Amino acid sequence: MASEQLMDALDTAFGSDGPGVPLERLVAPGKPGRVLLAAADRGDDLLVIGAGARGRLRRAVRPSVSRYCVARACCTVLAVPPTSLHGTLTAVHRRNMWKLPLTTRGLTI
């Protein structure tokens, strides 16, 4: 199922022609930072990773995969920050989340 989701995401992002550069599709189990660094293990690799905005609480609970990769990678890492649209969509999602019934949010009373 993860492989199908990856294929769908890449097709959505690049279309059927692909990105125009060599691309290896890989689905691997494990901790995200370690798996990414194991896949991008040569000096001529390029690891592109999202550098999402994170609050203090989220940083305390879950370490940043992008920071882990930037600190330990043996290849070039391109950390892409979120767009301003991301913040707007997050705010809309939070606002709409409270309008849903509790059972839809995974809570039952």
N, C-alpha and C positions, 0 to 999 in steps of 0.2 A: 504494500500500500504506500509506503514512503517513497519507493521508486517511482510510482505513478504520479504522486504529488510533485516530486521533483521535476519529472518530465513536463507536467502541466505548467508548472511555474516557469520553467525555461522557455517553453513554447509561447507562453503569454508575454514574457519579457523580450524575447528575441525573434519570435515568429518561426516559421518552418525552416528558414534559411540559416538560422543560428546566429551567433554573435560576430562572425567574421574572423575570429581568432580560434586557435585550438582550445578545446574545452573538454575536460574529463568529467563525466557525471559519476558521482560516487555517493552511495548510501552506506554508512558505517555506524555500528553501535558504539557507544562509549561516551565519555565526557566530551562536550563539544570542543573545547580548546585543544585537548590532546589529540582528538581525531583530526581536527583541521591542520594541526602542525605535523601530524604523521603523513597527511596527504600532500602537504606543501613542504616537502623535506629537502628540496634541492635549491641551490643558490639562485638559479634562473627561474624559479617559480614566482608567481604573483598571487598573493592571497588577498582577496577583496572581501571585507567584512563590514557589516553595519556597526556603527558606533552610536547606538541609540542613547537618547537622553535618559538619565537614570537619577532618581531621587535618593536621598540618604538611606531611607528604609530599604529600598530595593537593593542598594549596594551592600548593605549589611547582611541581608538575607541570601543574596545570590551574587557571587563574584562576577565581574565583568569578563566575558569571553574575549571581547576585543582587546582589553588591556592585557590579558593573559597572552594572547597571540602576539601583540606588538612587542611585549617584553621578551618573549622567548623564541620568536621565529628566526630561522636562518635565511629566510628569503624576504623579499620586499613585501610589506603589508600596506594595503590601501584601506584606511578606515574611513568609511563614508558616513558623515553625520546625517541625522534625519532632516527632512525638509520642513519648512514651516507648516506645510499641509499636515504633516504627521501630528503636530501638537494640536491643531484644530480638530482633526479626526478623533484624537484621544479624548479631547474635551467633550465632543458630541457623544462619543460612545459612553463615557461616564455619566453624562446627563441622561441619556436614554436607558442606561442600565437600571437606574432607580425607578423607571416607569414600568419595568417588566414585573410580572408576578414572581413571588419568591421561588416557586417551584422551577421556573425557567432559569433562574440564576443558580440553580443547584442547591437551593435551600428548601427545606420542608419544615413546616410548623405543625 
